[in-house]
Amino acid sequence: MSDATLKSSQFRKEREASWKELQDLVEKIEKKGVKSLDAEQLMRLPNLYRFTLSSLSVARGVSLDRNLLEYLELLSTRAYFCIYGVHASFGGTVFKFLFEELPAAVWSARWRVLLTTIIMLVAALIAYYLTITNEEWYYTIVSDGMSSGRTPASATEDLRKGLYDGADIEAHELNVFASSLFSHNSSVGMFSFALGFALGVPTIVLIFYNGLTLGSFVALYSSRGLGVDVAGWLSIHGTTELLAIILCGAGGLGLAKGMIIPGNKSRLSNLAHEGRQAAKIVIGAVLMLLIAAILEGFGRQWITDTSTRFLIGSSMLTFWGVYFGYWGRKICNRQ
């Protein structure tokens, strides 16, 4: 037997009991969490960790066998994550995101949210005026895919049926419809966010175009005396969907801000900070689009009473206002 092997064997024999104790504690934490340890074990954990690190340092210094080094390195790494790693559960992480990080991020970006909202509203008013004075503008503004056959050439009764028919649609058909809506709307939202890397100009253009489409669509129905009807039809999901798209646009403008106005930080550092905040907003917006797709795919088809549609739409708008406005501000002030 070589001297190196003898040294390694003696070294292990003198310290192995402590390593084994640390290994048992680490395995217990990995399986059941830190809360599974009693008070005495919690006190022992950092001492055993430091002892193992000391053993690893000595083992490296005297060049003991490779297997022992690998064992100590792995044990030290696992113990490090048990002591210093994040121990929040998945549920705790989701709770923190929904009740702290998301509303705070949106409130922090409130001026960009306001700017994006103004851009969409101005575009909608412009398109509304153009279409209400000359319906030919509708064909210029609204694409064939967006119109779904609802054009100035449609009869008023056909337009009305499109607002109220759907209660007899089967649930599985609505599932497919809701899925396609979510896929389409989330892709639009993510696209407007990603375009922020181009200094925000394409993001503004996309938000402006969405506003144009909305305004022209409402003008078509208003010209047939269906203004209130289409507003109720849109409100049941639109107060959530449009806000989500606005938030995606605000996230894109946040990326642009990080690149254009670095402030006291480096441009790369500021972009990383703005990107993290914007990512939280966009994740929240995607969740909102999922809610909007359900409201549009099910609620809008089954609920045909205009007053009830307005009630649902206004309730959702109030909820988002309280969630992002009151609660988001409260979280920011607490921080």
C-alpha positions in Angstrom: 0.0 0.0 0.0 1.4 3.4 -1.0 2.1 6.3 1.4 -0.6 8.4 -0.3 -3.2 5.7 0.2 -2.2 5.3 3.9 -2.4 9.1 4.4 -5.9 9.2 2.7 -7.2 6.3 4.8 -5.9 7.8 8.1 -7.3 11.2 7.1 -10.7 9.7 6.3 -10.8 7.6 9.5 -10.2 10.7 11.7 -12.9 12.9 10.1 -15.4 10.6 8.5 -17.9 10.6 11.3 -18.4 14.4 10.9 -18.7 14.1 7.2 -21.3 11.4 7.5 -23.3 13.5 10.0 -23.2 16.4 7.6 -24.3 14.2 4.7 -27.2 12.9 6.7 -28.4 16.4 7.5 -28.0 17.5 3.8 -30.0 14.5 2.6 -32.7 15.3 5.1 -32.9 18.9 4.0 -33.0 17.9 0.3 -35.9 15.5 0.9 -38.0 17.4 3.5 -36.6 20.9 3.7 -34.8 22.9 6.4 -37.8 22.8 8.7 -37.4 19.1 9.1 -34.2 19.7 11.3 -34.6 20.2 15.0 -32.9 23.0 16.9 -29.7 21.0 17.8 -29.3 19.9 14.2 -29.7 23.5 12.9 -26.9 24.5 15.3 -24.7 21.7 14.1 -25.1 22.3 10.4 -22.9 25.4 9.9 -20.2 23.9 12.1 -20.1 20.6 10.2 -20.1 22.6 6.9 -17.0 24.7 8.0 -15.3 21.5 9.3 -15.9 19.8 5.9 -14.5 22.9 4.1 -11.4 22.7 6.3 -11.0 19.0 5.5 -11.3 19.8 1.8 -8.7 22.5 2.0 -6.3 20.1 3.8 -7.0 17.3 1.4 -6.1 19.5 -1.5 -3.0 20.8 0.2 -1.5 17.3 0.8 -2.7 15.9 -2.5 -4.8 13.0 -1.2 -6.6 10.6 -3.5 -9.0 12.0 -6.2 -12.0 10.0 -5.0 -11.8 11.6 -1.5 -11.4 15.1 -3.0 -14.5 14.6 -5.3 -16.5 13.3 -2.3 -15.7 16.4 -0.2 -16.2 18.8 -3.0 -19.7 17.4 -3.8 -20.6 17.3 -0.1 -19.5 20.9 0.4 -21.4 22.1 -2.6 -24.6 20.4 -1.5 -24.2 21.7 2.0 -23.6 25.2 0.7 -26.9 25.2 -1.2 -28.7 23.8 1.8 -27.4 26.7 4.0 -27.3 29.6 1.7 -29.6 28.6 -1.1 -33.2 29.9 -1.6 -35.6 27.6 0.3 -38.9 29.1 -0.9 -41.4 26.6 -2.1 -42.9 26.8 -5.6 -46.2 28.0 -4.0 -44.3 30.6 -2.0 -42.5 31.8 -5.1 -45.8 32.1 -7.1 -47.5 33.9 -4.1 -44.6 36.4 -3.8 -44.7 37.1 -7.5 -48.4 37.6 -7.7 -48.8 39.6 -4.5 -45.6 41.6 -4.4 -43.3 41.5 -7.4 -45.9 41.9 -10.2 -48.0 44.8 -8.8 -44.9 46.6 -7.6 -43.3 46.2 -11.1 -46.4 47.6 -12.8 -46.7 50.5 -10.4 -43.0 51.3 -10.9 -43.7 51.5 -14.6 -46.9 53.5 -14.3 -45.7 56.4 -16.4 -44.8 54.0 -19.3 -48.2 52.3 -18.8 -49.9 55.7 -19.0 -48.0 56.7 -22.1 -48.8 53.4 -23.9 -52.5 53.8 -22.9 -52.5 57.4 -24.4 -50.9 56.1 -27.6 -53.6 53.4 -28.0 -56.5 55.8 -27.1 -55.3 58.5 -29.6 -55.0 55.9 -32.3 -58.5 54.6 -31.5 -60.0 58.1 -31.7 -58.3 58.9 -35.0 -59.5 55.6 -36.5 -63.0 56.1 -35.1 -63.2 59.6 -36.7 -61.9 58.5 -40.0 -64.2 55.4 -40.2 -67.3 57.2 -39.0 -66.9 59.9 -41.7 -65.8 57.5 -44.5 -66.3 53.7 -44.1 -63.7 53.1 -46.8 -61.1 53.7 -44.2 -62.2 50.5 -42.5 -60.8 48.4 -45.3 -57.5 50.3 -45.0 -57.1 49.9 -41.3 -58.6 46.5 -40.4 -57.1 43.5 -42.1 -59.2 40.7 -43.5 -58.0 38.3 -40.7 -59.0 40.8 -38.0 -62.4 41.6 -39.5 -63.6 38.0 -39.7 -66.1 39.0 -42.4 -67.4 42.0 -40.4 -67.1 44.8 -42.9 -69.1 47.9 -44.0 -70.6 45.6 -46.7 -72.2 43.4 -43.9 -75.9 43.9 -43.2 -76.7 45.5 -39.8 -78.6 42.4 -38.7 -75.6 40.2 -39.5 -73.4 42.5 -37.4 -75.9 42.3 -34.5 -76.0 38.5 -34.7 -72.2 38.4 -34.4 -72.5 40.2 -31.0 -75.2 38.0 -29.5 -75.0 34.6 -31.2 -72.9 31.9 -29.5 -74.9 30.7 -26.5 -75.5 27.4 -28.3 -71.8 26.7 -29.0 -70.6 23.5 -27.4 -68.0 23.7 -24.5 -65.3 21.8 -26.5 -65.6 24.3 -29.3 -65.2 27.2 -26.9 -62.1 25.4 -25.5 -60.5 25.5 -28.9 -61.6 29.1 -29.5 -60.2 30.2 -26.1 -56.9 28.5 -26.8 -56.5 30.1 -30.2 -57.3 33.5 -28.8 -54.7 33.1 -26.0 -52.1 32.0 -28.6 -52.8 34.9 -30.9 -53.0 37.6 -28.2 -50.0 36.4 -26.2 -47.9 36.4 -29.4 -49.0 40.0 -30.1 -48.1 41.0 -26.6 -44.7 39.3 -26.6 -43.9 40.8 -30.0 -44.7 44.3 -28.7 -42.4 43.6 -25.7 -39.6 42.2 -27.8 -39.6 45.1 -30.2 -38.5 47.3 -27.3 -34.9 46.3 -28.2 -35.3 48.4 -31.3 -35.3 51.5 -29.1 -39.1 51.2 -28.6 -40.2 52.6 -32.0 -41.7 49.4 -33.4 -43.4 48.9 -30.0 -45.1 52.3 -30.3 -46.1 51.5 -33.9 -47.6 48.2 -32.9 -49.6 49.7 -30.0 -50.8 52.5 -32.3 -52.0 50.0 -34.9 -53.9 48.0 -32.3 -55.6 51.3 -31.3 -56.4 52.0 -34.9 -58.0 48.6 -35.4 -60.1 49.0 -32.2 -61.3 52.5 -33.1 -62.3 51.5 -36.7 -64.1 48.4 -35.5 -66.1 50.3 -32.9 -66.9 53.0 -35.5 -68.4 50.4 -37.9 -70.8 49.2 -35.3 -71.6 52.7 -34.0 -72.6 53.8 -37.5 -75.3 51.0 -37.4 -76.6 52.1 -34.1 -74.8 49.3 -32.3 -72.3 51.4 -30.3 -73.5 50.3 -26.9 -73.9 46.7 -27.9 -70.3 46.5 -29.3 -69.0 48.3 -26.2 -70.6 45.7 -23.9 -69.4 42.9 -26.2 -65.8 44.2 -26.0 -65.9 45.1 -22.3 -66.4 41.6 -20.9 -62.8 40.6 -22.0 -61.4 43.9 -23.4 -60.7 45.5 -20.1 -58.3 42.7 -19.3 -57.0 42.0 -22.8 -56.3 45.6 -23.8 -54.6 46.3 -20.5 -52.4 43.2 -20.9 -51.3 44.4 -24.3 -50.7 47.9 -22.9 -48.5 46.3 -20.2 -46.5 44.4 -22.8 -46.0 47.7 -24.6 -44.9 49.4 -21.4 -42.5 46.5 -20.9 -41.0 47.1 -24.3 -40.6 50.8 -23.6 -38.8 49.8 -20.4 -36.2 47.9 -22.5 -35.9 51.0 -24.7 -35.4 53.2 -21.6 -32.7 50.9 -20.4 -30.8 51.3 -23.7 -31.4 55.0 -24.3 -31.3 56.4 -20.7 -28.7 54.4 -18.7 -28.6 57.0 -15.9 -25.8 56.6 -13.4 -25.4 52.9 -14.3 -23.6 51.5 -17.3 -25.9 50.9 -20.3 -25.6 47.1 -20.0 -26.3 47.2 -16.2 -29.3 49.4 -16.6 -30.7 47.3 -19.4 -30.3 44.2 -17.2 -32.3 45.9 -14.4 -35.0 47.2 -16.7 -35.2 43.9 -18.5 -35.8 42.0 -15.2 -38.6 44.5 -14.3 -40.1 44.3 -17.8 -40.0 40.5 -17.7 -42.1 40.5 -14.6 -44.7 42.8 -16.2 -44.8 40.7 -19.4 -45.3 37.4 -17.4 -48.2 39.0 -15.6 -49.6 40.3 -18.9 -49.5 36.8 -20.3 -51.5 35.5 -17.3 -54.0 38.3 -17.9 -54.3 37.3 -21.6 -55.1 33.8 -20.4 -57.9 35.2 -18.2 -59.1 37.4 -21.1 -59.1 34.4 -23.5 -61.3 32.5 -21.0 -63.6 35.5 -20.6 -63.8 35.9 -24.4 -64.1 32.3 -25.3 -66.7 31.4 -22.7 -68.2 34.4 -21.0 -68.7 36.5 -24.1 -70.3 33.7 -25.9 -72.6 32.5 -23.1 -73.4 35.9 -21.6 -75.5 37.8 -24.0 -77.1 40.4 -21.8 -75.4 43.8 -22.4 -75.8 45.0 -18.8 -74.2 41.8 -17.4 -71.3 42.2 -19.9 -70.7 45.8 -18.7 -70.9 44.6 -15.1 -68.2 41.9 -15.7 -66.0 44.3 -17.7 -66.2 47.1 -15.2 -65.6 44.7 -12.3 -62.4 43.3 -14.0 -61.2 46.9 -14.7 -61.8 47.8 -11.1 -60.0 44.7 -9.9 -56.9 45.5 -12.1 -57.0 49.2 -10.9 -57.0 48.2 -7.3 -54.4 45.4 -7.8 -51.9 47.5 -9.8 -52.8 50.9 -8.5 -53.6 50.6 -4.8 -51.8 47.4 -3.9 -48.8 48.0 -6.2 -48.2 51.5 -4.7 -48.6 50.0 -1.2 -45.9 47.4 -1.9 -43.5 50.0 -3.5 -44.0 52.3 -0.5 -43.2 49.4 1.9 -40.0 48.7 0.0 
